[in-house]
Amino acid sequence: MTESSFFRSEEMSLIQLYIPAEVAQPTVAELGELGLVQFRDLNPDVNAFQRAFVNDIRRFDEMERQLRFFTGQIEKAEIRVRTAHPSAYQSRARSRQELDDLEDRLSEHENRLLQMNNSHETMQRRYLELTELKHVLRETSDFFQEAASHQDDIRSSFDEPHAPLLDDLETGPSQEAQNMGLALGNVTGVIPRSKMQTFERILWRSLRGNLYMNTAEIEEPVIDPSTDLVVEKNVFIIFAHGREILAKIKKISESLGATLYPIDSNADRRRDALQEVERHIEEFNSVLVNTTQTRRLELMRISENLAAWMTIVKKEKATYHTMNHFNYDVNRKCLIAEGWCPTNEINTIQTALRGVTERSGSMVPSILNELRTHKEPPTYHKTNKFTAGFQEIVDAYGMARYREVNPGLFTVISFPFLFAVMFGDVGHGILVLLAGIYLVLNERKLANVDGEMFQMVYGGRYIVLLMGAFSIFTGMMYNDIFSRALPWFQTGWDFDIPEDYIEGVIVAKPNGHTYLFGIDYAWHGTDNYLLFTNSYKMKMAIVLGVIHMSFGICMVYYNAKFFRKPIDIIGGFIPQMIFMQCLFGYLVMMITYKWTVNWFETDAAGHSVRNSPPSLLNTMIYMFLSPGSVNPEDKLYSGQAFVQGFLVLIALICIPWMLFLKPYYLKYEHNKARALGYHQPSENHVRISTDSNHEGEAGGAVVAENSEHEEEFEFSEELIHQVIHTIDFCLGCISNTASYLRLWALSLAHAQLSEVLWSMTLGMAWKYTGGVAAFLTICMFTLWFSLTIFILVGMEGLSAFLHALRLHWVEFNNKFYQGTGYAFEPFSFAAVLSEKDA
C-alpha cells in the first residue's frame, strides 16, 4: 500500500464482492454513499431488457416520471420547492415496504392532481366559451345597428341591381325575399386576431364580395386553457344570403380556428341571453377560484417533500441499475460483483460492508477478495477544491495512463506563471486577483449560480487567483502598472539635462547603483525602451521555454524508473536530454553569458575591449551550416568553434541512438523470450486467484475473465513507431522552442496596447487645465477603465490563458505524457444527484 500523492494517480485494486441476496440492496446503497468502487459489467452480452432487476428499474422510472410531472406543475404554479436537507443526501437505504408506500403515495398524488387538472381545464374551457359569448352578445347589438344603417350601400348579385342585401334586421326579410328563397342569415363568432387579415382575404375572394362583415377587438385578456397563454381575439359577424354561402362561411371560419356562436336576431332575446351568460360567469368564477386554491394546496403539500422523494428515487434507481452489472450465484444465493477501487480505501470498504451486515441482522457477511490482474486499472487523482481546476486542464488534454507522472502537480505553478509572463502588469494583475478573491470568498454562495460560462470561471477560481498573484509579480519585474512605471527603488541611471535644452537626444549615464528588482523605471519613456524590452523578453522566453521542456524530458526518467523500463532511460531520456542541451541548452548558456558581459567596456585609452555583441540567431544558424568555424566578428568566447562543432556532433549521434536502440533491444528481448519457450498468451486466457482466508466461504477459487491479451511483437511496426517518434522529437525541439516566443510576443503586445490606451484617454485629458481638464478626466477615466476591463483584462487575459494552455498541452506534455488512460468513475450517489435531468 502506497501513500496518496498528487505526483501519480492512486494505486488501484480489482476487488470481487460476494454479497448475500437479502442484503444486496442496502450493501450497494452503502457503497454508493462511499463512492469508492467502479463496478465492472459482468453481463456485457445480456440485453438491458433481460437483466435481473429490469422490473425494479421500470418501477423507479415510472416514479421518476411522476416526480418530473409534479415538478413541472409546481414550476407552472410558481411555487417554491422546499430544498432537501444536506443530511438527506446521506440517508439510509429504504426498505421494500417504504418504497411500496412511497409508490402508492406518488400514485395517489398523481391521480388526485390529474383529476383536478382535468376538472380545472374543463371549467376553464367553459369559462372561455361564456366569456367569448358575452363579448359576442355585447358587440352584436352594435353590429346589427351599423348593418341596418348601411342597407343602401350593400347590394346583392341577383337580377335586381338595387335590391338591398340587408332588409329589416329586427323584423326579418321581406315577403319578396322570402318568395325568392333568399332568406338573410348571419354567422357570428370569435377568431384569433393574428388570423384576422387572412380570414378577411379568404372570405372576400371565395364569396366575391357578397357579404357584409364587421369586427371588434376583445380588450379583456383571453387565456387559452390548453396552453395557459394569453390570446388576443376579435369578435366578428358576417351577413349573407343563402344557405350554401352561410355553410361555406362556417367552414372557412372553423378551418382558421374560429369559434362560432349562434345569435338570435331579436334584440330582446339577445338581452336575456346576455344576462343569463353573465350570471353563469359569476358562478364559474367562484368555482374556478375554489378549484385553483385546492389544486395549489395540493401542489404545496407535494413541494414540501418533492426534493426528498427525488433523492430517494434517484438513489434507488442507480442502486438497481448497478446491481444489474452483477452475477447471481444460485448455489450460494448471493450476488457476485467486480470493480476497481483505490487500494488505500479497501479497509474503508470492508468496514462499510461489516456495518451493513450488522445493521441488517444478517448471519452471512459480505466477502471482499482482492484479485490479481493484468488489466489496466482506471486513473484516479485525488484532488481538492484547490487542485481540481488545474487537474481539469490536464484531463482536457487526455486522461493520464495509470500511475504515470501527473502534469497537474507542476501545472499548479507553471500555468499561472506562464500566463503572467504574457500578462505582466501590476494594475491588471490586481484586478484579476480581486476577481479571484471574490470568487473564493463567495464560493458557497456562487456554487449554485446557473450559466455554463460562469461555472467554467467558477471552477477555475483558484487558477484566476494565482494568475492574478503571478501577474503582479511579473508586473513588478517589468515595472508596469497600467503601462506606467513606479520608482520602487533607486535608479541606476542619471539624465544630465542642460539648462538650455530644447530638444535632442540625451544619453543616460550609469550612476553606480543597481536597480534592486526588475527593470529600472528610468527605461520608461526613453527612445530605445521598446528595443531594450524587445530583446530582453525575447531571450527570456527562450530561456523559460528550454527550462520548461527540459523539465518535461526529466519526467521521462521518472516514468521509466517507476515502470521498470530501463530501455526508456537509455534509449529515450538520455539521448533526448543530450540532444536538447547540446543545441538549445547551449543557446540558453550563450544568452546568459551575453547578459553577464559588459560589451561596451573600454581600456585606459578608451578603446573597446570587446567587439560588438554578436547575433545569437546568426550564431545558431552558422553552427549547423559551418560547424567548427566561427566568424571573428561574431565570436562570443574563446574556443567557441570547437565547442560548437563538438556539440553538433554529439547531437547528430543522438539521432540514430534514439532511432535504433529501443527497437533492436525490444527485438532482442522478444527473441530471447521465444528461445526460452515463452509464447504469446491466448485470447481466452482465464485467470484463477485463490484466497485462503475465505476458502470455505467462497469455494476457495476466484475466477475472472481476462480477455485482454498482449499484442504480437512486430519489429517493423516498432521501428516505424520509433522513426515517427524520433522525427517528431527532433523537429519538435526546434518548433517548440520557437513556440515559446509567444511569451515575448503577447507580453510586448499587452504592454503596447496598455500604453496606447492610456495615451489616447487619460494622457489626452491631462494635456488640458482648469475645468476642461476635470471634465475630460472624469469622462476619459470612465472610458479608460471600461476598456481596461473588457479589452486588456478580459480579451487579453483570455488570449494569454489560451496560449498558456497550448504551451502546456503541446510543448510540455508531449515530452513525456501519454494521456491514454481512462478515468476512474465510481458508483457514487453524489455524482448521480448532481446530474441534471434530461
C-alpha positions in Angstrom: 0.0 0.0 0.0 1.4 3.4 -1.0 0.7 6.8 0.3 -1.5 9.1 -1.7 0.4 11.6 -3.8 -0.6 14.1 -6.5 2.6 13.2 -8.3 1.0 10.0 -9.6 -2.5 8.6 -9.7 -3.8 6.5 -6.8 -2.9 2.8 -6.7 -5.9 0.8 -7.7 -7.1 -2.8 -6.9 -9.5 -5.1 -8.7 -11.8 -6.5 -6.0 -14.5 -9.1 -6.1 -17.5 -9.0 -3.8 -19.8 -11.8 -2.6 -23.0 -10.1 -1.4 -25.9 -12.1 0.2 -29.1 -11.6 -1.8 -31.1 -10.5 1.3 -28.7 -7.5 1.9 -27.7 -6.8 -1.7 -29.7 -3.6 -1.9 -28.6 -1.9 1.3 -25.0 -3.0 0.6 -24.8 -1.5 -2.8 -26.5 1.6 -1.5 -23.8 1.9 1.2 -21.1 1.6 -1.5 -22.9 4.3 -3.4 -22.7 6.6 -0.4 -18.9 5.9 -0.2 -18.3 6.5 -3.9 -15.1 4.4 -3.9 -15.9 1.5 -6.3 -16.2 1.5 -10.1 -18.1 -1.7 -10.8 -17.5 -3.7 -14.0 -20.3 -5.1 -16.1 -20.2 -8.9 -15.7 -23.1 -9.3 -18.1 -21.9 -7.4 -21.3 -23.7 -9.8 -23.6 -27.1 -9.7 -21.8 -29.7 -7.3 -23.2 -30.8 -4.5 -21.0 -34.3 -5.8 -21.0 -33.3 -9.3 -19.9 -31.4 -8.4 -16.8 -32.4 -9.4 -13.3 -33.6 -6.1 -11.9 -35.2 -4.6 -15.1 -38.7 -4.6 -13.4 -37.4 -2.6 -10.5 -35.8 -0.1 -12.8 -39.0 0.3 -14.7 -40.8 0.9 -11.5 -38.4 3.7 -10.5 -38.6 5.1 -14.0 -42.4 5.4 -13.5 -41.9 7.1 -10.1 -39.3 9.4 -11.6 -41.8 10.3 -14.3 -44.4 11.2 -11.7 -41.9 13.4 -9.9 -41.0 15.2 -13.1 -44.7 15.7 -13.7 -45.0 17.2 -10.2 -42.0 19.4 -10.8 -43.5 20.8 -14.0 -46.8 21.5 -12.3 -45.1 23.2 -9.3 -43.0 25.4 -11.6 -46.0 26.3 -13.6 -47.8 27.4 -10.5 -44.7 29.3 -9.4 -44.5 27.5 -6.1 -41.1 27.4 -4.4 -39.8 23.8 -3.8 -38.5 23.1 -0.4 -34.9 22.1 -0.7 -33.8 18.9 0.8 -31.7 19.0 4.0 -28.0 18.1 3.3 -28.4 15.0 5.5 -30.9 13.6 3.0 -28.1 13.0 0.5 -26.5 10.6 3.0 -29.8 9.0 4.1 -30.1 5.3 4.7 -31.4 2.8 2.1 -35.1 2.4 2.1 -36.8 -0.9 2.8 -39.1 -2.7 0.3 -42.2 -1.6 2.4 -41.1 2.0 2.5 -40.6 2.0 -1.3 -44.1 0.5 -1.8 -45.6 3.1 0.4 -43.8 5.9 -1.5 -45.0 4.4 -4.8 -48.6 4.3 -3.6 -48.3 7.9 -2.2 -47.0 9.2 -5.5 -49.7 7.4 -7.5 -52.4 8.9 -5.2 -51.0 12.4 -5.6 -50.8 12.0 -9.3 -54.4 10.7 -9.7 -55.7 13.5 -7.5 -53.7 16.1 -9.4 -54.8 14.8 -12.8 -58.5 14.9 -11.7 -58.0 18.5 -10.5 -56.3 19.4 -13.8 -59.0 17.8 -15.9 -61.7 19.5 -13.9 -59.9 22.8 -13.9 -59.3 22.6 -17.7 -62.9 21.7 -18.4 -64.2 24.6 -16.3 -61.6 27.0 -17.9 -62.8 25.9 -21.4 -66.5 26.5 -20.4 -65.5 29.8 -18.8 -63.7 30.8 -22.0 -66.8 30.0 -24.1 -69.0 32.0 -21.8 -66.6 34.9 -21.9 -66.4 34.9 -25.6 -70.2 34.5 -25.9 -70.6 37.5 -23.6 -68.5 39.7 -25.8 -70.3 38.4 -28.9 -73.7 39.3 -27.4 -72.4 42.7 -26.4 -71.0 43.5 -29.8 -73.8 42.2 -32.0 -76.2 44.9 -31.0 -73.8 47.5 -32.4 -73.2 45.3 -35.4 -76.9 45.0 -36.2 -77.5 48.7 -35.8 -74.5 49.5 -38.0 -75.5 47.0 -40.7 -79.0 48.5 -40.8 -77.6 51.9 -41.4 -75.6 50.6 -44.4 -78.5 48.9 -46.2 -78.5 51.3 -49.1 -74.7 50.8 -49.7 -74.7 47.0 -49.9 -76.3 45.2 -52.9 -77.0 41.7 -53.9 -75.7 40.0 -57.0 -79.0 38.8 -58.4 -81.0 40.3 -61.3 -82.4 43.3 -59.4 -79.3 45.6 -59.1 -80.9 47.9 -56.5 -82.3 45.1 -54.2 -80.9 45.5 -50.6 -78.8 42.7 -49.1 -79.8 43.7 -45.6 -83.6 44.1 -45.1 -85.2 44.9 -41.8 -82.8 43.2 -39.4 -85.1 43.2 -36.5 -88.3 42.0 -38.2 -86.8 39.6 -40.7 -86.7 39.5 -44.5 -89.3 41.0 -46.8 -92.1 38.9 -48.3 -90.5 39.3 -51.7 -87.2 37.9 -50.5 -89.0 35.0 -48.8 -90.8 34.2 -52.0 -87.5 34.1 -53.9 -85.8 31.9 -51.3 -83.3 34.5 -50.4 -83.6 34.5 -46.5 -80.8 36.6 -44.9 -78.6 34.9 -42.3 -75.6 35.7 -40.2 -72.5 33.9 -38.8 -71.1 35.2 -35.5 -68.1 34.0 -33.6 -64.6 34.7 -32.2 -61.3 34.3 -34.1 -57.6 34.9 -33.1 -56.5 38.5 -34.0 -53.4 37.2 -35.7 -55.6 35.3 -38.3 -58.0 38.2 -38.9 -56.3 39.6 -42.0 -56.1 36.1 -43.6 -59.7 35.4 -42.7 -61.0 38.6 -44.4 -59.0 38.0 -47.6 -60.2 34.4 -48.0 -63.8 35.4 -47.4 -63.7 38.2 -49.9 -62.1 36.1 -52.6 -64.2 33.0 -52.1 -67.6 34.9 -51.9 -66.6 37.6 -54.4 -67.7 40.3 -52.0 -71.3 39.0 -51.5 -71.2 39.6 -47.7 -71.3 42.3 -45.1 -68.7 41.8 -42.2 -68.0 43.7 -39.1 -65.4 43.1 -36.3 -64.5 44.3 -32.9 -61.5 43.7 -30.6 -61.9 41.9 -27.3 -60.0 44.1 -24.8 -60.3 41.7 -21.9 -57.3 39.2 -21.9 -58.4 35.7 -23.0 -56.4 32.7 -21.7 -56.2 29.5 -23.7 -56.8 26.6 -21.3 -54.6 24.2 -23.3 -51.5 26.4 -23.2 -52.3 28.9 -20.4 -51.2 31.7 -22.7 -53.0 34.9 -23.3 -54.5 35.0 -26.8 -55.8 38.2 -28.4 -59.1 37.6 -30.2 -61.7 39.5 -32.2 -65.5 39.2 -32.4 -66.9 39.1 -35.9 -70.4 39.0 -37.5 -71.0 38.2 -41.2 -74.3 38.8 -43.0 -75.0 36.9 -46.2 -78.0 35.3 -48.0 -78.4 31.7 -49.0 -77.8 28.5 -47.0 -74.8 27.4 -49.2 -73.0 30.7 -48.7 -73.6 30.6 -45.0 -72.3 27.0 -44.9 -69.2 28.0 -46.8 -68.5 30.9 -44.3 -68.8 28.5 -41.4 -66.3 26.0 -42.9 -63.8 28.8 -43.6 -64.2 30.1 -40.1 -63.7 26.7 -38.4 -60.7 26.0 -40.6 -58.9 29.1 -39.3 -59.6 28.3 -35.7 -62.7 30.4 -35.1 -65.3 29.6 -32.5 -68.9 30.1 -33.8 -71.8 31.2 -31.6 -75.4 31.3 -32.9 -77.0 34.6 -32.1 -80.7 35.4 -32.3 -81.6 38.4 -34.4 -84.2 39.6 -31.9 -82.9 42.3 -29.6 -84.9 41.2 -26.5 -83.8 37.6 -26.7 -80.1 38.8 -27.1 -80.5 40.9 -24.0 -82.0 38.0 -22.0 -79.2 35.7 -23.2 -76.5 38.2 -22.2 -77.9 38.4 -18.6 -78.0 34.6 -18.4 -74.4 34.4 -19.6 -73.2 37.0 -17.1 -74.9 35.0 -14.2 -73.2 31.8 -15.3 -69.8 33.6 -15.5 -70.1 34.8 -11.9 -70.9 31.2 -10.8 -67.9 29.8 -12.7 -65.7 32.4 -11.2 -66.3 31.3 -7.7 -65.9 27.6 -8.7 -62.7 28.3 -10.5 -61.2 30.2 -7.5 -62.0 27.3 -5.2 -60.7 24.7 -7.6 -57.4 26.7 -8.2 -57.0 27.1 -4.4 -57.5 23.4 -3.8 -55.0 22.5 -6.5 -52.5 24.9 -5.2 -52.7 23.5 -1.7 -52.2 20.0 -3.2 -49.1 21.2 -5.0 -47.7 22.9 -1.9 -48.0 19.7 0.0 -46.2 17.9 -2.7 -43.4 20.6 -2.9 -42.6 20.0 0.8 -41.3 16.5 0.1 -40.5 16.7 -3.6 -36.7 17.1 -3.2 -36.5 14.3 -0.7 -38.6 12.0 -2.9 -36.5 12.7 -5.9 -33.3 11.9 -3.9 -34.7 8.6 -2.8 -35.9 7.6 -6.2 -32.7 8.5 -8.0 -30.6 6.6 -5.4 -32.7 3.5 -5.6 -32.8 3.6 -9.4 -29.0 3.9 -9.5 -28.6 1.1 -7.0 -30.7 -1.4 -9.0 -29.0 -0.2 -12.2 -25.7 -1.1 -10.7 -26.9 -4.4 -9.4 -27.8 -5.3 -13.0 -24.0 -5.5 -13.6 -23.6 -8.3 -11.1 -23.8 -12.1 -11.5 -26.2 -14.1 -9.4 -24.9 -17.3 -7.9 -27.8 -19.7 -7.5 -26.0 -22.1 -5.2 -24.7 -19.6 -2.8 -27.8 -17.3 -3.2 -25.6 -14.3 -3.5 -24.6 -11.6 -6.0 -21.0 -11.6 -7.3 -19.6 -8.2 -8.3 -16.2 -7.0 -9.6 -14.9 -3.5 -9.6 -11.9 -1.1 -9.2 -11.2 0.8 -6.0 -8.3 2.7 -4.5 -6.0 0.3 -2.7 -5.8 2.7 0.3 -9.6 2.5 0.7 -10.1 -1.2 0.8 -10.2 -1.1 4.6 -12.9 1.6 4.4 -15.0 -0.6 2.1 -14.6 -3.6 4.4 -15.8 -1.5 7.3 -18.8 -0.4 5.4 -19.7 -3.9 4.4 -19.5 -5.1 8.1 -21.7 -2.2 9.1 -24.4 -3.1 6.7 -24.3 -6.7 7.8 -24.7 -5.7 11.5 -27.5 -3.3 10.9 -29.5 -5.7 8.7 -29.0 -8.6 11.2 -27.8 -10.9 8.5 -25.9 -14.0 9.6 -23.9 -14.2 6.4 -21.4 -11.4 5.9 -20.4 -9.9 2.6 -16.9 -11.1 1.3 -14.3 -9.0 -0.4 -11.5 -10.5 -2.3 -8.6 -8.6 -3.9 -7.8 -10.0 -7.4 -4.5 -10.0 -9.3 -4.9 -9.0 -12.9 -3.1 -7.7 -15.9 -5.9 -5.4 -16.9 -5.0 -1.7 -16.9 -6.7 0.0 -14.0 -8.5 3.3 -14.3 -6.7 6.5 -13.4 -7.8 8.3 -10.2 -6.2 11.6 -9.0 -7.4 12.6 -5.6 -8.0 16.3 -5.7 -9.4 19.0 -3.6 -11.1 22.3 -4.4 -7.7 24.0 -5.0 -6.1 21.4 -7.3 -9.3 20.3 -9.1 -9.2 23.2 -11.6 -5.6 22.5 -12.5 -6.2 18.8 -12.9 -9.1 19.5 -15.3 -6.7 21.4 -17.5 -4.6 18.3 -17.8 -7.5 15.9 -18.2 -8.9 18.0 -21.0 -5.7 17.1 -23.0 -6.0 13.4 -22.2 -6.5 11.2 -19.2 -3.2 10.1 -17.7 -2.1 6.5 -18.1 -2.3 4.5 -14.9 0.4 5.7 -12.4 2.3 7.8 -14.9 3.6 11.2 -13.8 0.8 13.7 -13.4 1.5 17.0 -15.0 -1.2 18.6 -12.9 1.2 18.9 -10.0 3.6 21.2 -12.0 0.7 23.0 -13.7 -0.3 24.5 -10.3 2.8 26.7 -10.6 3.8 26.7 -14.2 0.4 27.6 -15.7 -0.3 30.8 -13.8 3.4 31.8 -14.2 3.5 31.4 -18.0 0.2 33.3 -18.1 1.7 36.1 -16.0 4.7 36.3 -18.3 2.4 37.3 -21.1 0.0 39.3 -18.9 2.6 41.0 -16.6 1.1 44.3 -15.2 0.7 45.1 -11.6 -2.6 47.0 -12.1 -4.2 44.4 -14.4 -2.9 41.7 -12.0 -4.6 43.4 -9.1 -7.9 43.4 -11.0 -7.6 39.7 -11.8 -6.6 39.0 -8.2 -9.6 40.8 -6.8 -11.9 38.8 -9.1 -10.3 35.6 -7.8 -10.6 36.6 -4.2 -14.3 37.4 -4.7 -14.9 34.0 -6.3 -13.0 32.2 -3.5 -14.6 34.1 -0.6 -18.1 33.6 -2.0 -17.6 30.1 -3.4 -20.5 28.6 -1.4 -23.0 31.2 -2.5 -21.8 31.2 -6.1 -21.8 27.3 -6.4 -25.4 27.2 -7.4 -25.4 30.1 -9.9 -26.5 28.8 -13.3 -24.7 29.6 -16.6 -22.2 27.4 -18.3 -19.7 30.2 -18.9 -19.8 31.4 -15.3 -19.5 27.8 -14.0 -16.3 27.4 -16.0 -14.8 30.5 -14.4 -16.1 29.5 -11.0 -14.5 26.0 -11.4 -11.1 27.7 -12.1 -11.4 30.3 -9.3 -8.1 29.3 -7.7 -6.5 29.4 -11.1 -7.8 33.0 -11.5 -6.4 33.8 -8.0 -2.9 32.5 -8.8 -2.9 34.1 -12.3 -3.6 37.5 -10.6 -0.9 37.0 -8.0 1.7 35.9 -10.5 0.8 38.8 -12.8 1.5 41.2 -10.0 4.9 39.6 -9.6 5.8 39.7 -13.3 4.4 43.3 -13.5 6.8 44.3 -10.8 9.6 42.6 -12.8 8.6 44.6 -15.9 7.9 47.7 -13.7 4.5 48.1 -15.4 1.3 49.3 -13.6 -1.3 50.3 -16.2 1.7 50.9 -18.6 3.2 53.4 -16.1 6.4 52.9 -14.2 6.9 53.3 -10.4 10.1 54.2 -8.7 10.2 51.3 -6.3 14.0 51.6 -5.7 16.8 54.0 -6.5 17.5 54.2 -10.3 20.9 53.2 -11.7 20.8 55.9 -14.4 21.1 59.7 -14.4 20.0 62.1 -17.1 22.1 65.2 -17.2 19.8 67.7 -18.8 21.5 71.0 -19.7 19.8 74.3 -18.7 19.4 75.5 -22.3 18.0 72.1 -23.5 15.2 72.5 -26.1 15.2 69.2 -28.0 17.6 66.4 -28.9 18.9 63.1 -27.7 20.1 62.9 -24.1 22.1 59.7 -23.2 21.7 58.5 -19.6 24.8 57.7 -17.6 25.1 54.9 -15.0 25.5 56.2 -11.5 26.9 53.1 -10.0 23.7 51.8 -8.4 22.0 48.6 -9.4 18.2 48.6 -9.5 17.2 46.1 -6.9 14.3 44.3 -8.5 13.0 44.2 -12.1 13.5 46.7 -14.9 14.8 50.1 -13.9 12.0 52.7 -14.2 14.4 55.0 -15.9 13.9 53.0 -19.1 10.3 54.0 -19.4 9.7 56.8 -21.8 13.1 56.5 -23.5 13.5 56.2 -27.2 15.2 52.8 -27.0 12.9 51.4 -24.4 11.0 49.2 -26.9 14.3 48.0 -28.3 15.6 47.1 -24.9 12.4 45.2 -23.7 12.0 43.5 -27.0 15.5 41.9 -26.8 15.1 41.2 -23.1 11.6 39.5 -23.3 12.6 37.5 -26.4 15.6 36.0 -24.7 13.7 35.4 -21.5 11.0 33.5 -23.5 13.7 31.2 -24.9 15.2 30.6 -21.5 11.9 29.8 -19.9 10.9 27.5 -22.8 14.1 25.5 -22.7 13.8 25.0 -18.9 10.2 24.0 -19.2 10.8 21.5 -22.0 13.9 20.1 -20.2 11.9 19.6 -17.1 9.3 17.6 -19.2 12.1 15.4 -20.6 13.2 14.7 -17.0 9.8 13.2 -16.3 10.6 10.5 -18.9 13.2 9.3 -16.5 10.7 9.1 -13.6 8.2 7.2 -15.7 10.8 4.8 -16.9 12.1 4.2 -13.5 8.7 3.6 -12.0 7.5 1.2 -14.7 10.9 -0.5 -14.6 11.7 0.1 -18.3 15.5 0.8 -18.4 15.4 1.0 -22.2 13.3 4.1 -21.9 16.1 5.7 -19.9 19.0 4.5 -22.0 17.2 4.9 -25.4 14.9 7.7 -24.6 15.7 10.0 -21.7 19.5 10.2 -22.1 19.7 10.9 -25.8 16.7 13.3 -25.7 18.3 15.3 -22.9 21.7 15.4 -24.5 20.1 16.4 -27.9 18.1 19.2 -26.2 21.0 20.5 -24.1 23.6 20.4 -26.9 21.5 22.7 -29.1 19.1 24.7 -27.0 20.7 24.4 -23.7 23.8 25.8 -25.4 21.6 28.7 -26.7 20.5 29.4 -23.1 24.1 29.4 -22.0 25.0 31.9 -24.7 22.1 34.1 -23.7 23.1 34.0 -20.0 26.8 34.7 -21.0 25.8 37.6 -23.2 23.8 39.1 -20.4 26.7 38.9 -17.9 29.3 40.5 -20.2 29.8 44.3 -20.5 30.2 44.6 -24.2 30.9 48.3 -24.1 33.8 48.1 -21.7 36.9 50.2 -22.7 40.5 50.2 -21.8 42.6 53.0 -20.4 42.9 54.5 -23.8 39.2 54.5 -24.4 39.2 51.7 -26.9 36.6 48.9 -26.8 37.9 45.8 -25.2 35.4 43.5 -27.0 33.8 43.5 -30.3 30.1 44.4 -30.7 27.7 41.8 -29.2 27.1 39.1 -31.8 23.6 38.0 -33.0 22.7 34.7 -31.4 20.3 33.9 -34.2 23.2 34.0 -36.7 25.4 32.0 -34.3 22.8 29.2 -34.2 22.3 29.2 -38.0 26.1 29.0 -38.8 26.6 26.5 -36.0 24.8 24.0 -38.4 25.9 25.5 -41.7 29.6 25.7 -40.9 30.3 23.6 -37.8 33.8 24.0 -36.4 34.3 27.6 -37.6 33.2 31.0 -36.3 33.4 34.4 -37.9 35.8 36.5 -35.8 33.3 39.4 -35.7 30.6 37.0 -34.3 32.9 35.4 -31.7 31.4 35.2 -28.3 34.2 33.5 -26.3 37.5 31.7 -27.0 37.3 28.1 -28.1 33.7 28.7 -29.4 34.3 26.9 -32.8 35.5 23.7 -31.2 32.7 23.7 -28.6 30.0 24.2 -31.3 31.4 21.6 -33.6 31.6 19.1 -30.8 28.0 19.8 -29.7 26.7 19.4 -33.2 28.5 16.1 -33.5 27.0 14.9 -30.2 23.5 16.0 -31.3 23.8 14.1 -34.6 25.0 11.0 -32.7 21.8 11.1 -30.5 19.5 10.8 -33.6 20.5 7.2 -34.5 20.8 6.5 -30.8 17.1 7.4 -30.3 16.1 5.8 -33.6 17.6 2.2 -33.5 18.5 1.3 -29.9 15.0 0.7 -28.5 13.6 -1.3 -31.5 16.6 -3.6 -31.6 16.6 -4.0 -27.9 12.9 -5.0 -27.9 13.6 -7.4 -30.8 16.4 -9.0 -28.8 14.2 -9.4 -25.7 11.4 -10.9 -27.8 13.7 -13.4 -29.5 15.2 -14.3 -26.1 11.8 -15.0 -24.6 10.8 -17.2 -27.6 14.1 -19.1 -27.3 13.3 -19.9 -23.6 9.9 -21.3 -24.7 7.6 -18.4 -23.8 4.7 -17.8 -26.2 2.0 -15.2 -26.7 -0.9 -15.6 -24.2 -4.1 -16.8 -25.9 -7.1 -14.5 -26.2 -9.3 -16.7 -24.0 -6.9 -16.8 -21.1 -8.5 -17.4 -17.8 -7.1 -16.1 -14.5 -7.6 -18.1 -11.3 -6.9 -16.5 -8.0 -7.1 -18.3 -4.7 -8.0 -16.6 -1.4 -7.0 -18.7 1.5 -8.8 -16.6 4.1 -12.3 -17.3 2.6 -11.6 -20.7 1.1 -14.5 -22.3 3.0 -17.0 -19.5 2.3 -16.2 -18.6 -1.3 -15.3 -22.0 -2.6 -11.5 -21.4 -2.5 -11.0 -20.1 -6.0 -11.9 -16.8 -7.5 -12.2 -16.9 -11.3 -12.4 -13.9 -13.5 -12.1 -13.5 -17.2 -9.1 -11.7 -18.7 -10.0 -11.2 -22.3 -7.2 -8.7 -22.9 -4.0 -10.0 -24.4 -0.7 -8.6 -25.4 -0.2 -7.6 -29.0 2.1 -9.7 -31.1 5.5 -8.1 -31.4 6.3 -6.8 -34.8 9.8 -5.3 -35.3 8.7 -3.3 -38.4 5.9 -1.7 -36.6 8.1 -0.9 -33.6 10.8 0.6 -35.9 8.2 2.7 -37.8 6.8 4.0 -34.5 10.3 4.9 -33.3 11.1 6.7 -36.5 8.0 8.8 -36.2 8.7 9.5 -32.5 12.4 10.5 -33.3 11.5 12.8 -36.1 8.7 14.3 -34.0 11.1 14.9 -31.1 13.9 16.4 -33.2 11.8 18.7 -35.2 9.6 19.4 -32.2 12.6 20.7 -30.2 13.1 23.4 -32.8 9.4 24.3 -33.4 8.5 24.1 -29.7 11.4 26.4 -28.7 10.2 28.9 -31.3 6.6 28.4 -30.0 7.7 29.8 -26.6 8.4 33.1 -28.3 4.6 33.7 -27.9 5.6 34.6 -24.3 7.6 37.6 -25.7 5.0 38.5 -28.4 2.0 38.6 -26.1 3.8 40.4 -23.4 5.0 43.0 -25.8 1.6 43.4 -27.4 -0.1 43.7 -24.0 2.3 46.4 -22.8 2.0 48.4 -26.0 -1.8 48.1 -26.1 -1.9 49.3 -22.5 0.4 52.2 -23.4 -1.8 53.2 -26.4 -5.0 53.0 -24.3 -3.5 55.3 -21.6 -2.1 57.9 -24.0 -5.4 58.0 -26.0 -7.6 58.5 -22.9 -6.1 59.9 -19.7 -3.0 61.1 -21.5 -5.1 63.4 -23.7 -7.2 64.6 -20.8 -4.2 65.7 -18.8 -2.9 67.9 -21.5 -5.6 70.5 -20.6 -6.0 72.6 -17.5 -8.8 74.0 -15.4 -12.4 72.9 -15.6 -12.0 71.3 -19.0 -9.3 69.0 -17.6 -11.5 67.9 -14.7 -14.4 67.2 -17.0 -12.3 65.3 -19.6 -10.5 63.4 -16.7 -13.9 62.1 -15.5 -15.0 61.1 -19.0 -11.7 59.7 -20.1 -11.2 57.8 -16.8 -14.6 56.1 -17.3 -13.7 55.2 -20.9 -10.2 54.0 -19.9 -11.4 51.9 -17.0 -14.2 50.3 -19.1 -11.8 49.4 -22.0 -9.2 48.2 -19.5 -11.7 45.7 -18.0 -13.2 44.5 -21.3 -10.1 44.6 -23.6 -6.9 44.4 -21.5 -8.2 42.2 -18.7 -11.0 40.3 -20.5 -9.8 39.7 -24.1 -6.1 39.9 -23.5 -6.5 37.7 -20.4 -8.4 35.1 -22.4 -5.8 35.2 -25.1 -2.9 34.7 -22.6 -4.9 31.9 -21.0 -5.3 30.0 -24.3 -1.6 30.5 -25.2 -0.5 29.2 -21.8 -2.9 26.3 -22.3 -1.2 25.5 -25.6 2.3 25.6 -24.1 1.3 23.1 -21.5 -0.6 20.8 -23.8 1.8 20.7 -26.8 5.2 21.9 -25.8 5.4 20.4 -22.3 3.1 17.4 -22.2 4.2 15.8 -25.4 7.7 15.3 -24.0 6.6 12.6 -21.5 2.8 12.5 -21.1 0.9 9.7 -22.9 -2.6 10.5 -21.8 -4.0 7.2 -23.0 -5.7 6.1 -19.7 -9.4 6.2 -18.7 -10.9 8.0 -15.8 -12.0 6.3 -12.5 -15.8 6.8 -12.4 -17.0 5.2 -9.2 -20.6 4.4 -8.4 -21.4 7.5 -6.3 -24.7 8.9 -5.2 -23.1 12.4 -5.1 -22.5 12.1 -8.9 -26.0 10.7 -9.6 -27.7 13.5 -7.7 -25.6 16.2 -9.3 -26.6 15.2 -12.8 -29.2 17.4 -14.5 -32.4 15.9 -15.6 -32.5 15.4 -19.4 
